Amino acid sequence: MGFWDAVVIMFIVGAVIWLRAQKYRARGDGATPTIGAREPELEREVQDLRKRIAVLERIATDDRQGTDLKRQIEALRD
């Protein structure tokens, strides 16, 4: 086996390995194995953010509470 034969074989092996890696990344196998481990933590964070958004929506849409909020903010500034 000559030098160029070895270069061609290494190129073919590298291409096959690269193609397999692309296939696994497209399927989601092994690309980011730690995502599954963080999923419960992320779910809790999403739930907390949804609760905060609900509170902010309530503050923004309730006129009576909005007026009270303005007074409370002004009282804190004094």
C-alpha positions in Angstrom: 0.0 0.0 0.0 1.4 3.3 -1.0 1.1 6.8 0.5 -1.8 7.9 -1.7 -3.7 4.7 -0.9 -3.4 5.5 2.8 -4.5 9.1 2.2 -7.6 7.9 0.3 -8.5 5.3 3.0 -8.1 7.9 5.8 -10.3 10.3 3.8 -13.0 7.6 3.4 -12.9 6.7 7.1 -13.1 10.3 8.1 -16.1 10.9 5.7 -17.9 7.9 7.2 -17.3 9.0 10.7 -18.4 12.6 9.9 -21.6 11.3 8.2 -22.5 9.1 11.1 -22.0 12.1 13.5 -24.3 14.2 11.4 -26.9 11.5 11.4 -26.8 11.1 15.2 -27.0 14.9 15.7 -30.0 15.1 13.4 -31.7 12.4 15.4 -30.7 13.9 18.7 -28.7 10.9 19.9 -25.7 11.9 21.9 -25.5 15.5 20.7 -26.5 17.0 24.1 -27.0 14.2 26.7 -27.2 16.7 29.6 -30.5 18.3 28.5 -32.5 15.4 29.9 -30.8 15.8 33.3 -31.7 19.5 33.4 -35.3 19.1 32.2 -37.0 19.0 35.7 -35.1 22.1 36.7 -36.1 23.9 33.5 -39.8 22.8 34.0 -39.8 24.3 37.5 -38.3 27.6 36.2 -41.0 27.8 33.5 -43.7 27.2 36.1 -42.3 30.0 38.3 -42.1 32.4 35.3 -45.7 31.6 34.4 -46.8 32.4 37.9 -45.0 35.7 37.7 -46.6 36.5 34.4 -50.0 35.8 35.8 -49.3 38.2 38.7 -48.1 40.9 36.3 -51.1 40.5 34.1 -53.4 40.8 37.1 -51.6 44.0 38.1 -51.8 45.4 34.6 -55.5 44.7 34.0 -57.0 45.5 37.4 -57.6 49.2 37.5 -58.5 49.4 41.2 -55.4 47.5 42.2 -53.3 49.6 39.8 -54.4 52.8 41.6 -53.5 51.2 44.9 -50.2 50.2 43.5 -49.4 53.7 42.4 -50.2 55.0 45.9 -48.0 52.3 47.5 -45.1 53.1 45.2 -45.4 56.8 46.0 -45.6 56.0 49.7 -42.3 54.0 49.4 -40.6 57.0 47.7 -41.4 59.3 50.6 
